[in-house]
Amino acid sequence: MLFLKSIGKALSKLNILLPESVTIFILPPSIDVLRQRLQGRGQDDHTVIERRMRDAVAEMSHYAEFDYLVVNDDFSLALTELKSIIISHRLAYCRQSSKLQDLLSSLLA
């Protein structure tokens, strides 16, 4: 699993280097909640939080470049959705067909 800090050019390079990769964008439930989460950490001053908010909006503008979108409103649900995406990707035909070739041959014989 790879997490990108800067999305624009990095995502393009990732797709070139790993064309079979699956990309997942994790969204906050709202701008207000994102701001509350950043402020609630108590780690950054107002200036840093404002910069991070601007960066977040710029990054979120790339959402359509991703294969999947997950909203991190309820952590447990978001985690379940992430696991489901990963499992479904692992079970895709292109990944399973060669692995299950012997079984498929015997079932169809």
N, C-alpha and C positions, 0 to 999 in steps of 0.2 A: 504494500500500500504506500502510495506516495502522496504527500501533502504539498501543495504549491502555495508559496507565500505571495508571489507575484503572478497573476494569472495570464495576462495577455500573450506575450511571446512564449512564456514557458509552456502553455497548453499546446501551442502550435508545434513546438519542438517535441513535446511528449508524444503527440500524435504521429509525428514522423518517426521517432525512435521506437515507439511501441504502438504500432497501429492497432493491435488487438486489445489495447488498454480500455478500461471502462472508467469514465470520469463521473464523479459525484460532487455536486455543489451543495453544501450545507448552508441553508439560509436561516436567518433569525426570523422569529414570527412577526416582528415589526421593527421599524427604526427605533421606536421608543424603548422597546425591550432591549435591543442591542445597546443603546446608550446606558440604560439602567445596569446592564450586566458589566459594562466597562467601568462605570462609576462605582458599582458595588464591590469590585475587586479592591478598590482603595490603593492601587499601585501607581496610577498615573495622575498627573495634574490636568487641569482643564485644557491646556494647550495640546497636550499629547492626546487626550480623548477626542478633541475636535479633529485633529489630524487623522486619527484612526477611523473616525466616523466618515470623513471624506474618502479615505482609502477604501473603506468597506463599500461605500456607494459605488465607487469606480469599479471595484472588483465584482460587485453584484450585477453590474451592467453586462457582464460576460456570461450570465446564466444560460443563455441559449446555446452556448458552445459546449455544454456538458450533456452527457447521456442521461443523467438522472438528477432530480432535485429532491432534497430532503429538507423539511422544515424542522428546525430544532426548537420546538415549542415544549414538548414533553420529552425529556431525555430518554426515558424507557422506550417510548414509541419510535423516536428517531433512531435509536440503537437497533431496534427490531427491524426497521426499514433498511438500515444499512446492511445488516446481516442478510436480509432477504435478497437484496441486490447482489451481494457477493455470492450467495448460494446459487441464485438463478444463473449467474454468469458462469459459475463452475459446471452447471448442469446443461449448458447449451449444447446443441447437437454437434457443433464443430469441435468441441472439447471432448465429448463423450463417444463419438462414433469410432474413433480409432482405439480408444481404451476398451470399448465394449465389443470390438469386432468379433472375437471368438464367441461370445454369448449370442450376439445377433446372428451369426452364421449358424450356430446350433439351433436356435429358435426357429429359423426360417428354412431349415433343411427338411 
